[in-house]
Amino acid sequence: MEIDTVWRSILWRFSTRRKPLKSIEKEEEWIRKEFPGRNIIDTAMRIAFNSAIHHTWLERNNKIFEGKKNHKQIILREILANIRVRIIHLGMTDSPNPRSLLFAKSFNLNVSPSDIPEKFSKWIPPPKGRSKVNIDASLEENRASIGGIIRNGKGMASIAFSVNTSEKSIQQLEMEAIHKRIHLASDEGIGNLWIESDSLTSALNILGTIRCHWKQRPLLHSIHSKLISFKSWEITHVWRESNGVVDYLSKVECPIKGERLLPSSFTMDLLQTISSDAQGTLYKRQK
């Protein structure tokens, strides 16, 4: 079994969608550059890579010398279990920021309630060559609306949307907002996409970590089908306080409405919030 097959599935669990590089050496170089820290996620990624190489080597030997062959899912489960055991053994804990929380849910790790949540959060710009999509939904007194925006690494917005829609569950609305924004990003010719939502459930649904409600499965299938067209994509959870731009756009009473809103149509309040995000403003979290 080729390591690419296993490694692609591991990257999926880390909310990272990209094609593995041409060699192990190049992939290792990428990991050292992108995951250099000592936090739980960076450490887990390095453990995952070493474990993927080790298990692929074991599988090769089993096939050659013993004529045995395990299914990819069995190997994947062993690698994921190894990551989990190693992290627990190391006794690593992170403050429950959105990225760590998503990782903990994906790997069935507990975020200790004794950890003190971060008091502040901020909008994180995407790296060079990638565009970031923030989405949100609002359900108020039998009225519903969804909103989203696309921004680059400098925090500059290229296009947004704010649309009133029929009443649904808030989870259905969140998924609908992601679906609409993905299609708009594709229409804009974006190749590398970072999706960010303050709905942890929506992020976990797309990652396949939790079982999606049956009513949302057709929409989830459509989202996955569209995401395949991107060169790379990832989805992360963000605190609501640093998702203020789309909280504004998703309101039923948002003063600007439309499927394709250009910056020239943005209100002064919206432009000021976008500017604050780009400047790295810290937003105090509400308990």
JOTA-V857139 format. One record per residue. N is the residue number from 1. RES is the residue in one letter. SS is DSSP state (H for helix, E for strand, C for the rest). PSI is psi in degrees with one decimal (NA if undefined). D_CENTER is the distance of its C-alpha to the mean C-alpha in Angstrom with 2 decimals. Layout:
N:RES:SS:PSI:D_CENTER  N:RES:SS:PSI:D_CENTER
//
This chain:
1:M:C:132.9:28.02  2:E:C:143.6:26.16  3:I:H:-28.5:23.56  4:D:H:-40.1:21.28  5:T:H:-45.3:21.02  6:V:H:-43.5:19.97  7:W:H:-35.9:17.80  8:R:H:-40.3:15.64  9:S:H:-35.4:15.01  10:I:H:-44.8:14.34  11:L:H:-35.8:11.68  12:W:H:-43.4:9.97  13:R:H:-23.4:10.14  14:F:C:14.9:8.65  15:S:C:33.9:5.32  16:T:C:120.8:7.56  17:R:E:106.1:9.47  18:R:C:155.3:12.81  19:K:C:133.0:16.41  20:P:C:149.4:18.11  21:L:C:175.5:20.78  22:K:C:-19.5:24.45  23:S:C:160.4:25.58  24:I:H:-37.9:24.78  25:E:H:-43.0:26.06  26:K:H:-38.5:23.73  27:E:H:-40.3:20.68  28:E:H:-39.3:22.02  29:E:H:-41.2:22.52  30:W:H:-42.5:18.90  31:I:H:-43.5:17.81  32:R:H:-32.9:20.51  33:K:H:-43.5:19.40  34:E:H:-23.0:15.61  35:F:C:63.0:15.92  36:P:C:-10.5:19.38  37:G:C:-179.2:19.20  38:R:C:11.7:20.63  39:N:C:174.1:17.84  40:I:H:-38.2:16.57  41:I:H:-46.8:13.42  42:D:H:-41.6:15.47  43:T:H:-43.3:18.37  44:A:H:-37.4:16.64  45:M:H:-40.9:15.45  46:R:H:-38.2:19.09  47:I:H:-41.9:20.42  48:A:H:-43.2:18.36  49:F:H:-46.6:19.77  50:N:H:-39.2:23.27  51:S:H:-38.1:23.11  52:A:H:-42.4:22.06  53:I:H:-45.5:25.06  54:H:H:-49.0:27.34  55:H:H:-33.2:26.69  56:T:H:-39.6:26.97  57:W:H:-43.4:30.26  58:L:H:-41.9:31.49  59:E:H:-38.6:30.79  60:R:H:-45.0:32.72  61:N:H:-40.3:35.64  62:N:H:-39.0:35.75  63:K:H:-42.1:35.98  64:I:H:-47.0:38.66  65:F:H:-23.0:40.83  66:E:H:-4.3:40.43  67:G:C:22.0:39.46  68:K:C:150.4:36.50  69:K:C:120.4:33.12  70:N:C:150.5:30.13  71:H:C:150.6:27.48  72:K:H:-37.9:24.08  73:Q:H:-32.6:22.54  74:I:H:-45.2:25.13  75:I:H:-42.3:24.32  76:L:H:-43.3:20.58  77:R:H:-37.6:21.44  78:E:H:-40.7:23.76  79:I:H:-45.5:21.28  80:L:H:-39.2:18.68  81:A:H:-38.8:21.69  82:N:H:-41.1:22.85  83:I:H:-48.3:19.67  84:R:H:-46.1:19.89  85:V:H:-43.5:23.64  86:R:H:-41.9:23.49  87:I:H:-43.3:21.06  88:I:H:-42.0:23.28  89:H:H:-38.1:26.35  90:L:H:-13.3:25.34  91:G:C:31.6:24.95  92:M:C:138.3:21.83  93:T:C:142.7:20.25  94:D:C:155.1:17.93  95:S:C:144.6:18.16  96:P:C:65.1:15.64  97:N:C:164.9:13.27  98:P:H:-41.7:9.86  99:R:H:-43.2:8.25  100:S:H:-36.7:11.35  101:L:H:-42.6:11.42  102:L:H:-41.6:8.30  103:F:H:-45.1:9.94  104:A:H:-41.3:13.26  105:K:H:-40.2:12.58  106:S:H:-32.4:11.45  107:F:C:13.4:14.63  108:N:C:43.6:16.85  109:L:C:149.5:17.63  110:N:C:138.4:19.13  111:V:C:115.2:18.37  112:S:C:128.1:21.96  113:P:C:-14.2:23.22  114:S:C:-15.6:25.50  115:D:C:139.8:22.76  116:I:C:121.0:23.08  117:P:C:151.9:19.95  118:E:C:135.1:19.38  119:K:C:-22.5:21.85  120:F:E:155.3:20.07  121:S:E:162.3:16.71  122:K:C:161.8:16.10  123:W:C:127.6:14.00  124:I:C:121.4:12.68  125:P:C:150.1:13.66  126:P:C:156.4:11.97  127:P:C:168.1:14.11  128:K:C:135.4:17.04  129:G:C:2.4:16.69  130:R:C:146.4:13.21  131:S:E:146.6:12.73  132:K:E:134.1:10.35  133:V:E:125.5:10.21  134:N:E:138.2:10.58  135:I:E:159.2:11.87  136:D:E:165.5:14.09  137:A:E:155.7:16.97  138:S:E:136.0:20.38  139:L:E:113.4:23.08  140:E:E:116.6:26.49  141:E:C:60.6:29.89  142:N:C:17.1:29.49  143:R:E:143.9:27.73  144:A:E:152.8:24.11  145:S:E:152.2:22.08  146:I:E:152.8:18.64  147:G:E:157.7:17.54  148:G:E:163.9:15.12  149:I:E:149.5:15.48  150:I:E:129.0:14.72  151:R:E:155.5:15.49  152:N:C:-171.8:16.24  153:G:C:-19.2:16.49  154:K:C:1.1:19.56  155:G:C:5.5:18.03  156:M:C:132.9:20.21  157:A:E:140.8:19.36  158:S:E:-36.0:20.36  159:I:E:152.9:20.11  160:A:E:173.9:19.16  161:F:E:152.0:20.12  162:S:E:112.9:21.57  163:V:E:128.4:23.00  164:N:E:143.0:24.95  165:T:E:175.1:24.62  166:S:C:153.9:26.36  167:E:C:130.2:25.92  168:K:C:-177.7:23.42  169:S:C:156.1:21.57  170:I:H:-33.7:18.91  171:Q:H:-39.8:16.31  172:Q:H:-39.9:17.69  173:L:H:-40.8:17.51  174:E:H:-45.2:13.82  175:M:H:-37.3:13.18  176:E:H:-38.8:15.91  177:A:H:-42.0:14.45  178:I:H:-44.5:11.22  179:H:H:-46.9:13.81  180:K:H:-41.6:16.11  181:R:H:-35.1:13.87  182:I:H:-43.5:12.72  183:H:H:-39.3:16.47  184:L:H:-39.2:17.45  185:A:H:-39.9:15.29  186:S:H:-42.3:16.94  187:D:H:-28.7:20.27  188:E:C:-2.3:19.88  189:G:C:21.6:19.71  190:I:C:132.7:16.33  191:G:C:-37.5:15.57  192:N:E:115.8:12.48  193:L:E:136.6:9.61  194:W:E:115.7:6.65  195:I:E:135.4:5.60  196:E:E:129.9:5.95  197:S:E:147.7:7.94  198:D:C:8.3:10.49  199:S:C:103.2:10.67  200:L:H:-37.6:9.44  201:T:H:-42.3:11.29  202:S:H:-43.6:9.60  203:A:H:-44.1:6.11  204:L:H:-32.7:8.56  205:N:H:-45.4:10.65  206:I:H:-35.2:8.58  207:L:H:-15.8:8.04  208:G:C:13.4:11.74  209:T:C:-34.6:12.08  210:I:C:158.3:14.19  211:R:C:126.7:16.67  212:C:C:143.0:16.18  213:H:C:142.3:19.26  214:W:H:-29.9:21.67  215:K:H:-23.7:21.92  216:Q:H:-4.7:18.29  217:R:H:-41.6:18.42  218:P:H:-39.7:19.93  219:L:H:-39.8:17.23  220:L:H:-41.7:14.50  221:H:H:-41.3:16.66  222:S:H:-37.9:16.96  223:I:H:-48.4:13.23  224:H:H:-40.2:13.04  225:S:H:-37.5:16.32  226:K:H:-35.9:15.27  227:L:H:-26.8:12.12  228:I:C:-28.3:14.71  229:S:C:-13.2:16.51  230:F:C:149.1:14.09  231:K:C:-41.6:14.96  232:S:E:154.0:11.44  233:W:E:155.9:7.92  234:E:E:159.5:4.34  235:I:E:135.4:1.45  236:T:E:164.3:2.71  237:H:E:144.5:6.24  238:V:C:147.0:9.18  239:W:C:144.4:12.85  240:R:H:-34.9:14.86  241:E:H:-29.3:17.38  242:S:H:17.3:15.36  243:N:C:30.1:14.19  244:G:H:-31.8:17.88  245:V:H:-47.9:17.98  246:V:H:-20.0:16.39  247:D:H:-38.4:18.16  248:Y:H:-47.2:21.23  249:L:H:-27.2:20.46  250:S:C:-6.4:19.70  251:K:C:140.9:23.04  252:V:C:-35.6:25.77  253:E:C:11.1:28.16  254:C:C:127.9:26.14  255:P:C:-14.3:29.05  256:I:C:134.2:27.42  257:K:C:144.2:26.38  258:G:E:159.6:25.49  259:E:E:-28.2:23.22  260:R:E:91.6:23.27  261:L:E:121.5:23.96  262:L:C:156.4:24.93  263:P:H:-28.4:25.15  264:S:H:-18.9:28.91  265:S:H:-2.1:28.56  266:F:C:145.1:26.42  267:T:C:164.8:28.32  268:M:H:-39.5:29.30  269:D:H:-42.7:27.24  270:L:H:-43.8:24.04  271:L:H:-37.3:24.98  272:Q:H:-39.5:25.71  273:T:H:-40.8:22.35  274:I:H:-43.4:20.63  275:S:H:-41.1:23.12  276:S:H:-42.0:22.52  277:D:H:-46.7:18.78  278:A:H:-31.0:19.75  279:Q:C:-1.5:22.35  280:G:C:28.4:20.02  281:T:C:136.1:21.65  282:L:C:132.4:21.04  283:Y:E:128.0:20.72  284:K:E:128.0:22.40  285:R:C:143.6:20.50  286:Q:C:138.0:22.40  287:K:C:NA:23.08
//
